[in-house]
């Protein structure tokens, strides 16, 4: 009996050791959420995972749209030290999966198909298996307006470009810098794609998803570049190198009237204690009320040393991301809306509720389109070539006709 008791105790101890080893698993996470609102949102995920007994190892890389993070990720994977999870989205998910370095997380995705928009569900899969977990949906085509500045010039949120320029002129005359703009290439592309979208979602799809040469060289595309050039006339001279959140802060603090930015900017307003409708207004970019450019944040999961299957920590992370409670918590902090269908919107502000309503309408009407500027519409090579054309145009005196010609050539880069 004593032997059996000793053996039983040893087995129990061994079992507990295994549980403790599992619970103490390090989960290394590479992401680029470093600004105030973003940091709070990812902090909520870290807390949730650590409550489950896992050790979160943060690998944050500043840089907005993630170019620096992708460089760091490539270095880690090549050196055989891939993170447990990394922030990746759009076509890049398929590119990484093609390299055979991702793990199948189907075990964590029991109810996902029934609770994700079909377009997003497809992005998260590779050859029929889930390799990524989506966090939220950001609407890119938002215009943020300082409410006090808008009231000072006795104006309403502009719904058309003529209305926009009229408001900008009034702000300028009142001594208010009309537009806060950062100086990074992805910010240039965000503004430019907003103006492309204002030509209609059908035009946007043909130009930036299908890369149709006739559309890319059309008079409408020339109008896009001419409109962007006119918008630039309302920038300040100090935008070069400015991060997006610093431009948002200028609107928050009343140093500027408006900013073109996706709804992650709302997290900055919330972090500063500002309320939508009272302190600021979020409105669709002029001409885009019936359209919706989406940007979906997601984590993909990498093979770890010694195995090709997902670890318990990876599966726990994936399940936590898609849980209704975390979906609500994350988006309330981040400024996005939940990607999971059916999450209650009661706690969300009017901007988020409008985003959700507009999303559902756009999906049904065919106006739900992937953002080029935020890695959802094209692979790196094509998106990079188009970005170069737009950035060159916006940082020089290049003629719009020349820019259109260069855009058509860039679209052929694979």
WOCOR-V470636 format. One record per pair of residues at least 12 apart in sequence whose ideal C-beta (glycine too) atoms are under 7 Angstrom apart, sorted by the first residue. I is the first residue (numbers start at 1). J is the second residue. D is the distance in whole Angstrom. If there is no record, write none. Layout:
i:I j:J d:D
i:I j:J d:D
This chain:
i:22 j:312 d:5
i:23 j:53 d:3
i:23 j:54 d:7
i:24 j:55 d:6
i:25 j:54 d:5
i:25 j:55 d:7
i:25 j:311 d:6
i:25 j:312 d:6
i:25 j:313 d:4
i:26 j:55 d:5
i:26 j:57 d:5
i:27 j:49 d:6
i:27 j:54 d:5
i:27 j:55 d:7
i:27 j:56 d:6
i:27 j:57 d:7
i:27 j:84 d:5
i:27 j:85 d:7
i:27 j:313 d:4
i:27 j:317 d:6
i:28 j:57 d:4
i:28 j:59 d:6
i:28 j:83 d:4
i:28 j:84 d:5
i:29 j:56 d:7
i:29 j:57 d:7
i:29 j:58 d:6
i:29 j:59 d:6
i:29 j:83 d:6
i:29 j:84 d:6
i:29 j:85 d:5
i:30 j:59 d:4
i:30 j:61 d:7
i:30 j:69 d:6
i:30 j:72 d:7
i:30 j:73 d:6
i:30 j:83 d:4
i:30 j:86 d:4
i:30 j:87 d:7
i:31 j:60 d:6
i:31 j:69 d:7
i:31 j:87 d:4
i:32 j:60 d:7
i:32 j:61 d:5
i:32 j:62 d:7
i:32 j:63 d:5
i:32 j:64 d:7
i:32 j:66 d:5
i:32 j:69 d:4
i:32 j:87 d:6
i:33 j:60 d:7
i:34 j:60 d:5
i:34 j:62 d:5
i:35 j:245 d:4
i:35 j:268 d:7
i:36 j:268 d:6
i:36 j:271 d:4
i:37 j:267 d:2
i:37 j:268 d:5
i:37 j:270 d:6
i:37 j:271 d:5
i:37 j:333 d:6
i:37 j:334 d:6
i:37 j:335 d:6
i:38 j:264 d:7
i:38 j:267 d:6
i:38 j:334 d:7
i:40 j:271 d:7
i:40 j:333 d:5
i:41 j:267 d:7
i:41 j:330 d:5
i:41 j:333 d:4
i:41 j:334 d:4
i:44 j:329 d:5
i:44 j:330 d:6
i:44 j:333 d:6
i:45 j:320 d:7
i:45 j:326 d:7
i:45 j:330 d:7
i:48 j:320 d:5
i:48 j:326 d:6
i:49 j:316 d:7
i:49 j:317 d:6
i:49 j:320 d:6
i:52 j:316 d:5
i:54 j:313 d:5
i:54 j:316 d:6
i:59 j:83 d:6
i:64 j:184 d:6
i:64 j:186 d:6
i:64 j:243 d:7
i:64 j:244 d:6
i:65 j:186 d:4
i:65 j:374 d:7
i:66 j:87 d:7
i:69 j:87 d:7
i:73 j:86 d:5
i:77 j:101 d:6
i:77 j:302 d:7
i:82 j:101 d:6
i:82 j:302 d:4
i:82 j:303 d:7
i:83 j:302 d:6
i:84 j:301 d:7
i:84 j:302 d:7
i:84 j:304 d:7
i:84 j:313 d:6
i:84 j:314 d:6
i:85 j:299 d:4
i:85 j:300 d:7
i:85 j:301 d:5
i:85 j:314 d:7
i:85 j:317 d:6
i:86 j:299 d:7
i:86 j:300 d:6
i:86 j:302 d:7
i:87 j:297 d:7
i:87 j:299 d:6
i:88 j:298 d:7
i:88 j:300 d:5
i:89 j:296 d:6
i:89 j:297 d:6
i:89 j:298 d:5
i:89 j:375 d:5
i:89 j:376 d:6
i:90 j:123 d:7
i:90 j:370 d:7
i:90 j:375 d:4
i:90 j:376 d:4
i:91 j:378 d:7
i:91 j:379 d:5
i:92 j:375 d:6
i:92 j:380 d:7
i:93 j:123 d:6
i:93 j:131 d:7
i:93 j:132 d:5
i:93 j:300 d:6
i:94 j:126 d:6
i:95 j:379 d:7
i:96 j:300 d:6
i:97 j:126 d:4
i:97 j:131 d:5
i:101 j:302 d:6
i:101 j:303 d:6
i:102 j:126 d:7
i:102 j:131 d:4
i:102 j:300 d:6
i:102 j:301 d:6
i:102 j:302 d:6
i:103 j:301 d:5
i:103 j:302 d:7
i:103 j:303 d:5
i:103 j:308 d:7
i:103 j:309 d:6
i:103 j:310 d:4
i:103 j:314 d:7
i:104 j:129 d:5
i:104 j:130 d:7
i:104 j:131 d:7
i:104 j:310 d:7
i:105 j:130 d:5
i:105 j:131 d:7
i:105 j:133 d:7
i:105 j:301 d:6
i:105 j:310 d:5
i:105 j:314 d:7
i:105 j:315 d:6
i:105 j:318 d:5
i:106 j:129 d:6
i:106 j:130 d:5
i:107 j:310 d:7
i:107 j:315 d:6
i:108 j:315 d:4
i:108 j:318 d:4
i:108 j:319 d:4
i:109 j:130 d:4
i:112 j:130 d:7
i:112 j:322 d:6
i:115 j:340 d:5
i:115 j:341 d:5
i:115 j:342 d:6
i:116 j:134 d:7
i:116 j:339 d:7
i:116 j:340 d:7
i:116 j:341 d:7
i:117 j:341 d:7
i:117 j:363 d:7
i:119 j:368 d:7
i:120 j:134 d:6
i:120 j:296 d:6
i:120 j:339 d:6
i:123 j:296 d:7
i:124 j:298 d:7
i:131 j:300 d:6
i:131 j:301 d:7
i:132 j:298 d:5
i:132 j:299 d:7
i:132 j:300 d:4
i:133 j:298 d:6
i:133 j:299 d:5
i:133 j:318 d:4
i:133 j:321 d:4
i:133 j:322 d:6
i:134 j:296 d:5
i:134 j:298 d:5
i:134 j:339 d:4
i:135 j:297 d:4
i:135 j:298 d:6
i:135 j:321 d:6
i:135 j:330 d:6
i:135 j:339 d:6
i:136 j:297 d:6
i:136 j:330 d:6
i:136 j:331 d:5
i:136 j:334 d:6
i:136 j:336 d:4
i:136 j:337 d:6
i:136 j:338 d:6
i:136 j:339 d:5
i:137 j:294 d:5
i:137 j:296 d:6
i:137 j:336 d:6
i:137 j:337 d:5
i:137 j:339 d:5
i:137 j:359 d:7
i:138 j:262 d:5
i:138 j:263 d:5
i:138 j:264 d:6
i:138 j:294 d:7
i:138 j:295 d:4
i:138 j:336 d:5
i:139 j:262 d:6
i:139 j:263 d:5
i:139 j:292 d:6
i:139 j:293 d:7
i:139 j:294 d:7
i:139 j:355 d:5
i:140 j:190 d:6
i:140 j:262 d:4
i:140 j:293 d:4
i:140 j:295 d:5
i:140 j:371 d:5
i:140 j:373 d:7
i:140 j:374 d:6
i:141 j:194 d:5
i:141 j:197 d:6
i:141 j:284 d:6
i:141 j:285 d:4
i:141 j:288 d:5
i:141 j:291 d:7
i:141 j:292 d:7
i:141 j:293 d:5
i:142 j:261 d:6
i:142 j:262 d:6
i:142 j:263 d:5
i:142 j:282 d:5
i:142 j:284 d:7
i:142 j:285 d:7
i:143 j:258 d:6
i:143 j:260 d:6
i:143 j:283 d:5
i:143 j:285 d:5
i:144 j:251 d:6
i:144 j:258 d:7
i:144 j:259 d:5
i:144 j:261 d:6
i:144 j:265 d:6
i:144 j:280 d:6
i:144 j:282 d:6
i:145 j:157 d:6
i:145 j:257 d:6
i:145 j:258 d:5
i:145 j:280 d:6
i:145 j:281 d:4
i:145 j:283 d:7
i:146 j:251 d:5
i:146 j:254 d:6
i:146 j:257 d:5
i:146 j:280 d:6
i:147 j:278 d:7
i:147 j:279 d:6
i:147 j:280 d:5
i:147 j:281 d:6
i:148 j:254 d:6
i:149 j:171 d:6
i:149 j:176 d:5
i:149 j:254 d:7
i:149 j:257 d:4
i:150 j:281 d:6
i:152 j:174 d:6
i:153 j:167 d:7
i:153 j:170 d:4
i:153 j:171 d:6
i:153 j:174 d:5
i:155 j:167 d:5
i:155 j:170 d:6
i:157 j:281 d:5
i:157 j:283 d:4
i:158 j:286 d:5
i:159 j:286 d:6
i:159 j:289 d:7
i:160 j:286 d:5
i:160 j:287 d:6
i:161 j:198 d:7
i:161 j:227 d:6
i:161 j:286 d:5
i:161 j:287 d:6
i:163 j:286 d:7
i:164 j:286 d:5
i:165 j:230 d:7
i:168 j:234 d:5
i:171 j:257 d:4
i:172 j:234 d:7
i:176 j:257 d:5
i:177 j:236 d:5
i:177 j:255 d:6
i:177 j:256 d:4
i:177 j:257 d:7
i:178 j:234 d:4
i:178 j:257 d:5
i:178 j:258 d:6
i:179 j:231 d:7
i:179 j:234 d:5
i:179 j:235 d:6
i:179 j:256 d:7
i:179 j:258 d:5
i:179 j:259 d:7
i:180 j:247 d:4
i:180 j:250 d:4
i:180 j:251 d:5
i:180 j:256 d:4
i:180 j:259 d:5
i:181 j:235 d:5
i:181 j:239 d:5
i:181 j:247 d:6
i:182 j:239 d:6
i:182 j:242 d:4
i:182 j:243 d:6
i:182 j:244 d:5
i:182 j:246 d:7
i:182 j:247 d:5
i:183 j:239 d:4
i:183 j:240 d:4
i:183 j:241 d:5
i:183 j:242 d:5
i:185 j:387 d:5
i:185 j:391 d:4
i:186 j:373 d:6
i:187 j:244 d:6
i:188 j:390 d:5
i:188 j:391 d:5
i:188 j:394 d:5
i:189 j:372 d:7
i:189 j:373 d:4
i:189 j:387 d:5
i:189 j:390 d:5
i:190 j:260 d:6
i:190 j:261 d:7
i:190 j:373 d:4
i:191 j:228 d:7
i:191 j:231 d:7
i:191 j:260 d:5
i:192 j:228 d:6
i:192 j:390 d:5
i:193 j:208 d:7
i:193 j:293 d:7
i:193 j:371 d:7
i:193 j:372 d:5
i:193 j:373 d:5
i:194 j:260 d:6
i:194 j:285 d:4
i:194 j:288 d:7
i:195 j:224 d:5
i:195 j:227 d:5
i:195 j:228 d:5
i:196 j:208 d:6
i:196 j:224 d:5
i:197 j:285 d:7
i:197 j:288 d:5
i:197 j:291 d:5
i:197 j:293 d:6
i:198 j:285 d:6
i:198 j:286 d:6
i:198 j:287 d:3
i:198 j:288 d:5
i:199 j:220 d:5
i:199 j:224 d:7
i:201 j:291 d:4
i:201 j:366 d:7
i:201 j:367 d:4
i:201 j:369 d:6
i:203 j:215 d:6
i:203 j:220 d:6
i:204 j:369 d:5
i:205 j:369 d:6
i:207 j:221 d:7
i:208 j:372 d:5
i:208 j:377 d:5
i:209 j:369 d:7
i:209 j:370 d:7
i:209 j:377 d:5
i:211 j:411 d:4
i:213 j:408 d:6
i:216 j:407 d:6
i:216 j:408 d:5
i:216 j:411 d:6
i:217 j:404 d:6
i:217 j:408 d:5
i:221 j:404 d:5
i:221 j:407 d:7
i:222 j:400 d:6
i:222 j:401 d:7
i:222 j:404 d:5
i:225 j:393 d:7
i:225 j:400 d:4
i:225 j:403 d:5
i:225 j:404 d:6
i:226 j:400 d:5
i:228 j:394 d:7
i:229 j:400 d:6
i:232 j:394 d:6
i:244 j:261 d:6
i:245 j:268 d:6
i:247 j:259 d:6
i:248 j:261 d:6
i:248 j:265 d:5
i:248 j:268 d:5
i:249 j:268 d:7
i:251 j:280 d:7
i:252 j:268 d:7
i:252 j:269 d:6
i:252 j:272 d:5
i:252 j:274 d:6
i:260 j:285 d:6
i:262 j:295 d:6
i:263 j:335 d:5
i:263 j:336 d:6
i:263 j:351 d:7
i:263 j:355 d:6
i:264 j:334 d:6
i:264 j:335 d:5
i:264 j:336 d:7
i:265 j:335 d:7
i:266 j:282 d:7
i:266 j:335 d:3
i:266 j:351 d:6
i:267 j:333 d:6
i:267 j:334 d:5
i:267 j:335 d:4
i:270 j:335 d:7
i:276 j:349 d:5
i:276 j:350 d:5
i:276 j:351 d:5
i:277 j:350 d:6
i:282 j:351 d:4
i:290 j:362 d:7
i:290 j:365 d:6
i:290 j:367 d:5
i:291 j:362 d:6
i:291 j:367 d:4
i:291 j:369 d:7
i:292 j:358 d:6
i:292 j:359 d:5
i:292 j:362 d:4
i:292 j:367 d:6
i:292 j:368 d:5
i:293 j:369 d:6
i:293 j:371 d:4
i:294 j:368 d:6
i:294 j:370 d:6
i:294 j:371 d:6
i:294 j:376 d:7
i:295 j:371 d:5
i:295 j:374 d:4
i:295 j:376 d:6
i:296 j:339 d:6
i:296 j:376 d:7
i:299 j:321 d:7
i:301 j:314 d:5
i:301 j:318 d:7
i:322 j:340 d:6
i:324 j:340 d:6
i:324 j:343 d:5
i:327 j:340 d:5
i:327 j:343 d:5
i:328 j:343 d:5
i:328 j:347 d:7
i:332 j:347 d:6
i:332 j:348 d:7
i:337 j:352 d:5
i:337 j:355 d:5
i:337 j:356 d:5
i:337 j:359 d:7
i:372 j:386 d:7
i:381 j:413 d:5
i:381 j:414 d:6
i:382 j:411 d:7
i:382 j:413 d:6
i:382 j:414 d:7
i:385 j:410 d:4
i:385 j:413 d:4
i:386 j:407 d:7
i:386 j:410 d:5
i:386 j:411 d:7
i:388 j:410 d:7
i:389 j:403 d:6
i:389 j:406 d:5
i:389 j:407 d:5
i:389 j:410 d:5
